[in-house]
Amino acid sequence: MLDEQLKEVIEKFDLKDEKAITFGHPKMKMKWVLPLVGVTIYSVEQFQPFFIYFDEKGISFFPLDLNNKYKVMGKSFVDWKDLKSFKFKKGLVMEDEIQLDLNNGKIEMKIPKSKAMNKWVKENNEYLIERNHFYNNQF
């Protein structure tokens, strides 16, 4: 499903290591809950998927357009030197989490351990975990 978009982002942004990219989304936060008789309605922030690329320089985020077959909409970059801390939290079942502490805020992203019909997600996640997501906190 995401294979075409993955190839496109690797070529378009000249990413050197095709195994250092994964799929993720911001940690979802509940806006409100409406309890009704027999049902409860939840409102959460809008889901925004990303490709996330890690290398020795930092982390690149590529937001994907849900309305246009997951086309890449652009690129944001966080340099390792700009981080106060980087944490990887292993999830119990479906998703792991990364937490980035910056001078001006915090970024929390969920990383699915696997994605149906996209075996590269699981393989690339294992590759990144083995390399500590290229993070070296000895700056």
N, C-alpha and C positions, 0 to 999 in steps of 0.2 A: 504494500500500500504506500509506504513512504520511500521506497527505493529510488524512484525517479527524482523526488525532491532532494533526497540525500546526495545523489550524484550531482544534481544541479548546484547545490550549495558548496560542495567540495570543489567543483570546477570554477564556479563564479568567484569564490573568495580564495582560491588557490590554497586550500588547506592541505598541508603536507602529510598528515597522518590520518588516513581514513578510518582508523580504528579508535581514534581519540575523540569521537563525536558520539553523542547519545541523544535521547529524546527525553523531554521533561516538561513540567508546567509549574507555575507558582503554587505554593501551598495555599489551598483554598480556605477561605475564611467565611464563616457563617455571618450573613447580614441580619437575618431575623427568622423566627420560627412562629408559625401560626397554628396552634393546636385546634382542631375541629373534632366534632364527634365522629369517631371511627377513622380519622385520617389526620395526619400532621403535614403541613406544607412548610418546606424549607426554602429559603432564598440564600443562594451563595453567589460569590463574585463570579463574573464571567470566566469561563475556562479559556486559557490562552496557552497553546502548545508552543514549544521551542525546540530547536536543535541547540545543543550545548556542546561547544568544542573546547577542549583543554589542551594546553601545551606549556612549554617552559616559560612563556611570557605572561600567560594569564588565562582568562576564561572569556570566550566569545559566545554571545547569545544571539540566536537568529529566530525572531518571532515568525510564526507560520500563520498564514491567512486561512482561517476556517472556511470562509466563504468562497475561496478560490483554490480548491484542491490542495491545500497545505503549501501554497507557494510561499517562498521566503520573502518577507517584507523588508528586511534590512539587517543591520548588524550593530550590536552594542558590545563593548569590550571593557573588561575589568582587569587591570594589571595586578599581578600578585603583590607588587609593592604598595598598592593602594588599599590592601586588606589589613585590617587589624587581626582577623583570624579567619580560617577556613575550617569548617567541620563537616565531616561525612558521617552520617548516622545510618547504620544498617537497619532497615525495616524488618519487621517480623514476617510479613506475608507478601504483599504486592509491590510496595514501593520503598525505595531508600530515600534519603533526604540530604541535601547539601545546604549549609548555612554559611553565608558570607557576611562578615561584619565589616562595614565600611565606615569611614569618618562621618558620612552624612546619612547613615541608615543601615538597614539589614535586608538582605535578600535571602529568601527561603524558597527552595525549589524541590519538588518531588520528582524522583527519577524512577519510572516504572522498571521493575526487574526484568520484565520481558514485555513484548508487544505482539499480539496475534499477527501472524503472517509477516513478521519482521524479525527474523532470528538474529539479525545483526545487532539489535538492541541488547540482548542478553550477552552476546559475545563481546561487544564493545564495552559494556559495563564491567565485565570481568577484567578486561584489559586495563581499564582505567583504575579499578580498585587495586590491581597488582602494582600499579605505578603511583599510587596515592594521588591520583588525578593530576600528576605532575606538580603538585604543591610541595614546596620546600620552604619551611618557615624560618630559614636561617638568613633572612635579609638583614 
